[in-house]
C-alpha cells in the first residue's frame, strides 16, 4: 500500500516486517475476527468504551 513502508519500519525499529498476502483487507479481517469473538476480548482485558468515553 505504501511502497517501502515495511523496510522503513524494519530499519527504524529493528523489528522484522512482512507484508500480508492480502494487505488491503488484513486489518478488516482482524477486526472482524475480534468482533466475532467478543468474549475473548473481554476475558483478556479489553475494555469497551462509548464514543463519549473516549
MDTraj code that builds the backbone (N, CA, C; nanometers):
import mdtraj as md
import numpy as np

residues = "UNK UNK UNK UNK UNK UNK UNK UNK UNK UNK UNK UNK UNK UNK UNK UNK UNK UNK UNK UNK UNK UNK UNK UNK UNK UNK UNK UNK UNK UNK UNK UNK UNK UNK UNK UNK UNK UNK UNK UNK UNK UNK UNK UNK UNK UNK UNK UNK UNK UNK UNK UNK UNK UNK".split()
xyz = np.array([
    [0.0816, -0.1185, 0.0000],
    [0.0000, 0.0000, 0.0000],
    [0.0861, 0.1250, 0.0000],
    [0.1852, 0.1292, 0.0871],
    [0.2820, 0.2381, 0.0869],
    [0.4177, 0.1760, 0.0584],
    [0.4630, 0.1914, -0.0643],
    [0.5860, 0.1276, -0.1079],
    [0.7015, 0.1643, -0.0160],
    [0.7715, 0.0629, 0.0340],
    [0.8882, 0.0819, 0.1182],
    [0.8593, 0.0994, 0.2665],
    [0.7335, 0.1072, 0.3046],
    [0.6988, 0.1282, 0.4452],
    [0.7483, 0.0124, 0.5315],
    [0.7403, -0.1091, 0.4794],
    [0.7865, -0.2253, 0.5552],
    [0.9344, -0.2128, 0.5901],
    [1.0152, -0.1717, 0.4951],
    [1.1593, -0.1581, 0.5192],
    [1.1892, -0.0403, 0.6118],
    [1.1138, 0.0676, 0.6001],
    [1.1324, 0.1826, 0.6889],
    [1.1066, 0.1422, 0.8335],
    [0.9956, 0.0736, 0.8573],
    [0.9630, 0.0283, 0.9930],
    [1.0711, -0.0665, 1.0435],
    [1.1141, -0.1581, 0.9583],
    [1.2163, -0.2548, 0.9972],
    [1.3479, -0.1852, 1.0315],
    [1.3890, -0.0911, 0.9489],
    [1.5154, -0.0208, 0.9724],
    [1.5107, 0.0670, 1.0970],
    [1.3988, 0.1308, 1.1215],
    [1.3871, 0.2221, 1.2355],
    [1.3689, 0.1503, 1.3683],
    [1.3027, 0.0340, 1.3662],
    [1.2710, -0.0351, 1.4918],
    [1.3543, -0.1597, 1.5166],
    [1.4115, -0.2148, 1.4098],
    [1.4841, -0.3402, 1.4232],
    [1.3920, -0.4609, 1.4295],
    [1.2630, -0.4394, 1.4068],
    [1.1646, -0.5471, 1.4096],
    [1.1411, -0.5961, 1.2675],
    [1.1565, -0.7270, 1.2469],
    [1.1342, -0.7841, 1.1142],
    [0.9898, -0.7608, 1.0709],
    [0.9721, -0.7185, 0.9479],
    [0.8379, -0.6941, 0.8960],
    [0.8093, -0.7850, 0.7778],
    [0.6835, -0.8148, 0.7595],
    [0.6378, -0.8941, 0.6453],
    [0.5104, -0.8304, 0.5937],
    [0.4944, -0.8314, 0.4636],
    [0.3726, -0.7780, 0.4038],
    [0.2714, -0.8913, 0.3949],
    [0.1525, -0.8665, 0.4461],
    [0.0461, -0.9669, 0.4432],
    [0.0079, -0.9985, 0.2992],
    [-0.0312, -1.1230, 0.2751],
    [-0.0735, -1.1628, 0.1409],
    [-0.1879, -1.0759, 0.0916],
    [-0.2812, -1.0470, 0.1795],
    [-0.3977, -0.9669, 0.1438],
    [-0.3933, -0.8376, 0.2256],
    [-0.2886, -0.7591, 0.2039],
    [-0.2624, -0.6413, 0.2865],
    [-0.3785, -0.5427, 0.2888],
    [-0.4501, -0.5313, 0.1804],
    [-0.5590, -0.4347, 0.1716],
    [-0.6694, -0.4647, 0.2738],
    [-0.6898, -0.5913, 0.3053],
    [-0.8009, -0.6294, 0.3922],
    [-0.7576, -0.6929, 0.5242],
    [-0.6276, -0.6978, 0.5527],
    [-0.5820, -0.7671, 0.6729],
    [-0.6342, -0.7027, 0.8013],
    [-0.6403, -0.5712, 0.8074],
    [-0.6932, -0.5042, 0.9262],
    [-0.8411, -0.5320, 0.9427],
    [-0.9131, -0.5270, 0.8333],
    [-1.0570, -0.5550, 0.8376],
    [-1.0808, -0.6989, 0.8811],
    [-1.0030, -0.7913, 0.8283],
    [-1.0186, -0.9318, 0.8660],
    [-0.9881, -0.9524, 1.0141],
    [-0.8854, -0.8855, 1.0656],
    [-0.8520, -0.8961, 1.2075],
    [-0.9606, -0.8381, 1.2964],
    [-1.0140, -0.7232, 1.2567],
    [-1.1227, -0.6615, 1.3338],
    [-1.2458, -0.7506, 1.3337],
    [-1.2766, -0.8094, 1.2198],
    [-1.3924, -0.8990, 1.2106],
    [-1.3734, -1.0210, 1.3002],
    [-1.2525, -1.0757, 1.3030],
    [-1.2252, -1.1914, 1.3887],
    [-1.2435, -1.1539, 1.5355],
    [-1.1977, -1.0346, 1.5735],
    [-1.2129, -0.9896, 1.7121],
    [-1.3595, -0.9697, 1.7477],
    [-1.4337, -0.9083, 1.6590],
    [-1.5764, -0.8845, 1.6846],
    [-1.6525, -1.0160, 1.6944],
    [-1.6121, -1.1137, 1.6161],
    [-1.6787, -1.2438, 1.6200],
    [-1.6477, -1.3210, 1.7472],
    [-1.5463, -1.2771, 1.8233],
    [-1.5124, -1.3436, 1.9490],
    [-1.5009, -1.2391, 2.0603],
    [-1.6096, -1.1666, 2.0827],
    [-1.6133, -1.0611, 2.1844],
    [-1.5746, -1.1157, 2.3216],
    [-1.6166, -1.2366, 2.3515],
    [-1.5856, -1.2961, 2.4814],
    [-1.4347, -1.3064, 2.5022],
    [-1.3605, -1.3407, 2.3981],
    [-1.2143, -1.3477, 2.4077],
    [-1.1581, -1.2112, 2.4467],
    [-1.2101, -1.1060, 2.3837],
    [-1.1612, -0.9716, 2.4140],
    [-1.1886, -0.9337, 2.5592],
    [-1.3099, -0.9558, 2.6052],
    [-1.3440, -0.9173, 2.7423],
    [-1.2689, -1.0025, 2.8445],
    [-1.2453, -1.1286, 2.8139],
    [-1.1717, -1.2161, 2.9059],
    [-1.0233, -1.1826, 2.9119],
    [-0.9744, -1.1071, 2.8147],
    [-0.8320, -1.0739, 2.8101],
    [-0.8053, -0.9253, 2.8319],
    [-0.8975, -0.8594, 2.9005],
    [-0.8726, -0.7248, 2.9476],
    [-0.9132, -0.6104, 2.8581],
    [-0.9773, -0.6378, 2.7456],
    [-1.0204, -0.5269, 2.6608],
    [-1.1397, -0.4595, 2.7255],
    [-1.1361, -0.3292, 2.7356],
    [-1.2450, -0.2518, 2.7938],
    [-1.3169, -0.1768, 2.6831],
    [-1.4455, -0.2011, 2.6720],
    [-1.5247, -0.1341, 2.5697],
    [-1.5663, 0.0034, 2.6200],
    [-1.5595, 0.1032, 2.5315],
    [-1.5978, 0.2390, 2.5667],
    [-1.6894, 0.2960, 2.4597],
    [-1.7713, 0.3889, 2.5027],
    [-1.8539, 0.4603, 2.4055],
    [-1.7715, 0.5739, 2.3459],
    [-1.8209, 0.6347, 2.2413],
    [-1.7514, 0.7470, 2.1788],
    [-1.7317, 0.8597, 2.2795],
    [-1.8304, 0.8844, 2.3616],
    [-1.8201, 0.9917, 2.4620],
    [-1.7127, 0.9623, 2.5663],
    [-1.6940, 0.8353, 2.6010],
    [-1.5931, 0.7984, 2.6999],
    [-1.4518, 0.8137, 2.6456],
    [-1.4371, 0.8016, 2.5163],
    [-1.3050, 0.8134, 2.4548],
    [-1.2676, 0.9585, 2.4529],
])
top = md.Topology()
chain = top.add_chain()
for i, resn in enumerate(residues, 1):
    res = top.add_residue(resn, chain, resSeq=i)
    for name in ("N", "CA", "C"):
        top.add_atom(name, md.element.get_by_symbol(name[0]), res)
traj = md.Trajectory(xyz[None], top)
